[in-house]
Amino acid sequence: MDSSKIYEKVKTKIAISEIMKEDIVMEKKRINIFKRMATITGVALTMGGLVFATSLIINKFGPNSSEGSQEAVNNGYVVYAKEDSIVDSFLIDNYNFYITFKEDKLGLTEDDIRQKYDRVEIGEKGKEYLKIKNEKDEVVFSNLTTGHGRYEENGKIYYTAAGQEIPVSKKLYIDFDGRKEMLDVPEKMQSELIRYKLKSISDENWKFESAAISNTAFKIYLSNCDGITHSEKSRVTTSDGKEYYKQGRNDGDGSISVDSDGIVKYYNTFTLTRFDATDNIQVHLYKTTGEEVVVELERIK
């Protein structure tokens, strides 16, 4: 590698370091003030012991749920369990998993969980008290999952998982510290990703790896993308002119890294969902210099 390329790699590493110092690896998304107020009314359908409903409160799964997931909820993409279940409701797709438990049915409160499970000695690993697997024995969720969140409100405990691909599941086998239950996953929640291929990229040195849309989010992966930075202006635009910004809940939603060979890798999660996807989309990204890089994508059919 010649000296100019080495210099560029060093500059990129320094830029990434500065971003991390400023704690903007992922900026928090702008809060939509209507999320806690709006209500969607509709019809509930019963299927397989569950209620598939469209009568929902926005921000259904707590403050750590994504804007894209709220869009899915608005489109009726949520399941309510039976009244006697330890589960209140859940949502699952390839990129996000949300599940809410009833404290009265669990016999546990958030304070109980903190006292019983969360307190560990320095250097010790926390206890795995909640594990959810599917019919193929794949782990869908664990309280030890990286990037998971927990939130309590009004007698319910909310768990969220993001940052990794969630396995497509037909059944959920729940074990909450010995409290076991099985829930059916509606066919609507077993859908595969909508995948995209590259049409063009304005910086041809950057390498496109993959991009796909689920019911709750859009993800894009790039490599060899020297100079890339997280920017508030980063967005996805659909062919009908709508714009969708970064999800930005936690570090699991996006990352810039440099591997051992000095190759810069990038991925990010945006709020575009299957419900608003178009066959052609553009991803607008930015360098530390402020230069815009446009990635044009086309749906694989």
C-alpha positions as CSV (number, residue, x, y, z in Angstrom):
1,M,0.0,0.0,0.0
2,D,1.5,3.4,-1.0
3,S,1.9,6.2,1.4
4,S,-1.1,8.2,0.2
5,K,-3.4,5.3,0.8
6,I,-2.0,4.7,4.2
7,Y,-2.5,8.3,5.0
8,E,-6.2,8.1,4.0
9,K,-6.7,5.0,6.2
10,V,-5.2,6.8,9.1
11,K,-7.5,9.8,8.5
12,T,-10.5,7.5,8.4
13,K,-9.5,5.8,11.7
14,I,-9.1,9.2,13.4
15,A,-12.4,10.3,12.1
16,I,-14.1,7.2,13.4
17,S,-12.4,7.7,16.7
18,E,-13.7,11.2,17.0
19,I,-17.2,10.1,16.2
20,M,-17.1,7.5,18.9
21,K,-15.7,10.1,21.4
22,E,-18.6,12.4,20.7
23,D,-21.0,9.5,21.2
24,I,-22.6,9.8,17.8
25,V,-22.0,6.3,16.6
26,M,-25.7,6.4,16.2
27,E,-27.5,9.7,16.7
28,K,-30.9,9.4,18.4
29,K,-33.7,9.7,15.9
30,R,-35.9,12.8,16.1
31,I,-38.8,12.1,18.4
32,N,-42.2,12.2,16.8
33,I,-44.4,14.0,19.4
34,F,-47.5,12.2,18.1
35,K,-46.3,8.7,19.0
36,R,-47.5,8.8,22.5
37,M,-50.8,10.4,21.6
38,A,-52.1,8.9,18.4
39,T,-54.4,5.9,18.4
40,I,-55.3,3.7,15.4
41,T,-58.7,2.1,15.5
42,G,-59.7,-1.0,13.6
43,V,-60.9,-4.6,13.7
44,A,-59.4,-7.5,15.7
45,L,-59.3,-11.0,14.2
46,T,-58.8,-14.2,16.2
47,M,-56.4,-16.8,14.9
48,G,-54.7,-19.8,16.6
49,G,-55.5,-18.6,20.1
50,L,-54.1,-15.1,19.4
51,V,-55.6,-11.8,18.5
52,F,-54.2,-10.2,15.4
53,A,-55.3,-6.6,15.9
54,T,-55.3,-3.1,14.4
55,S,-56.7,-1.3,17.4
56,L,-53.4,0.0,18.8
57,I,-51.7,2.8,20.6
58,I,-48.7,4.3,18.8
59,N,-45.4,3.5,20.5
60,K,-46.8,0.2,21.4
61,F,-43.6,-1.5,22.5
62,G,-42.0,1.3,24.6
63,P,-39.5,4.1,23.9
64,N,-36.8,1.8,22.5
65,S,-39.0,0.6,19.7
66,S,-38.2,2.0,16.3
67,E,-40.2,4.3,14.1
68,G,-40.3,1.6,11.4
69,S,-41.7,-0.8,13.9
70,Q,-44.4,1.7,14.8
71,E,-45.3,1.9,11.1
72,A,-45.7,-1.9,11.1
73,V,-47.9,-1.6,14.1
74,N,-50.0,1.0,12.4
75,N,-50.5,-1.5,9.6
76,G,-51.9,-4.1,12.0
77,Y,-48.6,-6.0,12.3
78,V,-48.8,-7.1,16.0
79,V,-50.2,-10.0,17.9
80,Y,-52.1,-10.0,21.2
81,A,-51.9,-13.2,23.3
82,K,-54.8,-14.8,25.3
83,E,-56.0,-13.2,28.5
84,D,-54.4,-15.9,30.7
85,S,-51.0,-15.8,28.9
86,I,-47.9,-14.4,30.5
87,V,-47.5,-12.5,27.2
88,D,-49.5,-9.4,26.4
89,S,-48.3,-8.9,22.8
90,F,-45.4,-9.4,20.4
91,L,-44.1,-8.4,17.0
92,I,-41.4,-10.3,15.1
93,D,-39.7,-9.9,11.7
94,N,-36.2,-10.3,10.3
95,Y,-34.7,-7.2,11.9
96,N,-36.7,-6.5,15.1
97,F,-38.3,-8.5,17.9
98,Y,-40.6,-7.0,20.5
99,I,-42.4,-8.8,23.3
100,T,-44.4,-7.5,26.2
101,F,-45.1,-9.5,29.4
102,K,-47.8,-9.0,32.0
103,E,-46.4,-8.5,35.5
104,D,-49.4,-10.0,37.2
105,K,-49.3,-13.2,35.2
106,L,-45.5,-13.5,35.7
107,G,-45.7,-12.8,39.3
108,L,-42.8,-10.5,38.9
109,T,-42.3,-6.7,38.7
110,E,-39.4,-4.7,37.1
111,D,-38.0,-4.2,40.6
112,D,-38.1,-8.0,41.2
113,I,-36.2,-8.6,38.0
114,R,-33.5,-6.0,38.9
115,Q,-33.1,-7.5,42.4
116,K,-33.2,-11.2,41.4
117,Y,-31.4,-11.3,38.0
118,D,-29.6,-8.0,37.2
119,R,-27.3,-7.8,40.3
120,V,-24.1,-9.6,39.5
121,E,-20.6,-9.2,40.8
122,I,-18.0,-7.4,38.7
123,G,-16.6,-9.7,36.1
124,E,-19.5,-12.1,36.3
125,K,-22.0,-12.8,33.5
126,G,-25.6,-12.1,34.1
127,K,-28.1,-14.8,34.5
128,E,-30.1,-15.9,31.4
129,Y,-33.6,-15.8,32.9
130,L,-35.5,-15.2,29.6
131,K,-34.9,-17.3,26.5
132,I,-37.1,-17.7,23.4
133,K,-36.5,-20.3,20.7
134,N,-38.4,-21.2,17.6
135,E,-39.5,-24.6,16.1
136,K,-36.0,-25.1,14.7
137,D,-34.4,-24.6,18.1
138,E,-32.9,-21.3,17.0
139,V,-32.6,-18.6,19.6
140,V,-34.9,-15.7,18.8
141,F,-34.3,-13.8,22.0
142,S,-32.4,-13.9,25.2
143,N,-32.0,-11.3,28.0
144,L,-28.2,-11.7,27.3
145,T,-28.7,-10.7,23.6
146,T,-26.4,-7.9,22.6
147,G,-28.4,-4.7,21.9
148,H,-31.6,-5.8,23.7
149,G,-33.6,-3.3,25.8
150,R,-36.1,-3.6,28.7
151,Y,-38.7,-1.1,29.8
152,E,-41.6,-1.2,32.3
153,E,-44.8,0.7,32.3
154,N,-48.4,0.2,33.6
155,G,-47.9,-3.3,34.8
156,K,-46.1,-4.5,31.6
157,I,-42.5,-5.3,30.9
158,Y,-41.3,-4.6,27.4
159,Y,-38.3,-6.4,25.8
160,T,-36.8,-5.3,22.4
161,A,-34.0,-6.8,20.3
162,A,-32.3,-5.3,17.2
163,G,-29.0,-5.2,15.6
164,Q,-28.9,-8.8,14.4
165,E,-31.1,-10.8,11.9
166,I,-34.0,-12.5,13.7
167,P,-34.7,-16.1,12.4
168,V,-38.0,-16.6,10.5
169,S,-40.2,-18.4,13.0
170,K,-43.5,-20.3,13.0
171,K,-43.6,-20.9,16.8
172,L,-42.1,-19.2,19.8
173,Y,-41.2,-21.3,22.8
174,I,-40.8,-19.0,25.8
175,D,-39.0,-19.8,29.0
176,F,-39.1,-17.0,31.6
177,D,-37.2,-18.5,34.5
178,G,-39.3,-21.7,34.4
179,R,-42.6,-20.0,33.3
180,K,-43.0,-21.7,29.9
181,E,-45.4,-21.0,27.1
182,M,-45.7,-21.6,23.3
183,L,-47.2,-19.0,20.9
184,D,-48.0,-19.4,17.2
185,V,-46.5,-16.9,14.8
186,P,-49.0,-15.8,12.2
187,E,-48.0,-16.5,8.6
188,K,-47.9,-12.7,7.9
189,M,-45.0,-12.5,10.3
190,Q,-43.0,-15.2,8.5
191,S,-42.3,-13.2,5.4
192,E,-38.8,-13.1,3.8
193,L,-36.8,-9.9,3.2
194,I,-37.2,-7.7,0.1
195,R,-33.7,-7.6,-1.3
196,Y,-32.1,-5.0,-3.5
197,K,-29.2,-4.9,-6.0
198,L,-26.9,-2.1,-7.0
199,K,-27.7,0.1,-10.0
200,S,-25.0,2.7,-9.4
201,I,-22.9,4.4,-6.8
202,S,-21.5,7.9,-7.1
203,D,-18.2,6.9,-5.5
204,E,-17.1,3.9,-7.4
205,N,-14.3,3.1,-4.9
206,W,-17.0,2.2,-2.4
207,K,-18.2,-1.4,-2.5
208,F,-21.9,-2.3,-2.1
209,E,-22.4,-5.5,-0.1
210,S,-26.2,-5.9,0.4
211,A,-29.4,-4.1,1.2
212,A,-32.9,-5.4,2.2
213,I,-36.2,-4.3,3.6
214,S,-38.3,-6.1,6.2
215,N,-41.7,-5.2,7.7
216,T,-40.0,-2.9,10.2
217,A,-36.7,-1.6,8.7
218,F,-34.3,-1.1,5.8
219,K,-30.6,-2.1,6.2
220,I,-27.6,-1.5,3.9
221,Y,-24.1,-2.8,4.1
222,L,-21.0,-1.3,2.4
223,S,-17.3,-1.9,2.5
224,N,-14.1,-0.1,1.3
225,C,-16.0,3.1,2.0
226,D,-13.2,5.4,3.1
227,G,-14.3,8.7,4.6
228,I,-17.8,7.7,5.4
229,T,-19.4,9.2,8.5
230,H,-22.7,9.1,10.3
231,S,-24.7,12.1,9.4
232,E,-28.1,13.5,10.4
233,K,-28.7,14.0,6.7
234,S,-28.3,10.3,5.8
235,R,-31.5,9.1,4.4
236,V,-33.3,6.7,2.0
237,T,-35.6,8.2,-0.7
238,T,-38.3,6.2,-2.5
239,S,-39.3,6.7,-6.1
240,D,-42.5,8.5,-5.0
241,G,-40.3,11.2,-3.3
242,K,-40.7,10.1,0.4
243,E,-37.7,10.3,2.7
244,Y,-36.7,7.9,5.5
245,Y,-34.0,8.7,8.1
246,K,-31.8,6.5,10.3
247,Q,-33.4,4.4,13.0
248,G,-30.7,5.4,15.5
249,R,-31.9,3.7,18.8
250,N,-28.5,2.2,19.8
251,D,-25.2,1.0,18.4
252,G,-26.9,-2.2,17.1
253,D,-28.7,-0.1,14.5
254,G,-25.5,1.0,12.7
255,S,-21.7,0.9,12.8
256,I,-18.5,2.1,11.1
257,S,-15.5,-0.1,11.6
258,V,-12.0,-0.8,10.2
259,D,-11.0,-4.5,9.9
260,S,-7.5,-5.8,10.3
261,D,-6.7,-5.2,6.6
262,G,-7.6,-1.5,7.0
263,I,-10.9,-1.9,5.1
264,V,-13.7,0.4,6.3
265,K,-17.0,-1.3,6.8
266,Y,-20.4,0.3,7.2
267,Y,-24.0,-0.7,7.9
268,N,-27.0,1.3,8.9
269,T,-30.7,0.9,9.6
270,F,-33.4,3.2,8.2
271,T,-37.1,3.6,9.0
272,L,-38.3,2.6,5.5
273,T,-40.5,-0.5,5.8
274,R,-42.1,-3.1,3.4
275,F,-45.3,-1.1,3.6
276,D,-43.8,1.9,1.8
277,A,-41.1,0.2,-0.3
278,T,-40.7,1.0,-4.0
279,D,-38.9,-1.0,-6.7
280,N,-36.2,1.7,-7.0
281,I,-34.7,3.6,-4.0
282,Q,-31.7,5.9,-3.4
283,V,-29.5,5.9,-0.3
284,H,-27.9,9.2,0.5
285,L,-24.7,8.9,2.6
286,Y,-22.0,11.4,3.5
287,K,-18.2,11.6,4.0
288,T,-16.4,13.5,6.7
289,T,-15.7,16.2,4.1
290,G,-19.4,16.8,3.6
291,E,-19.4,15.2,0.2
292,E,-22.6,13.3,-0.6
293,V,-22.5,9.7,-2.0
294,V,-25.7,8.4,-3.6
295,V,-26.3,4.7,-3.9
296,E,-29.0,3.7,-6.4
297,L,-30.7,0.4,-5.8
298,E,-33.2,-1.8,-7.6
299,R,-35.5,-4.4,-6.2
300,I,-34.6,-8.0,-7.0
301,K,-37.6,-9.8,-8.4
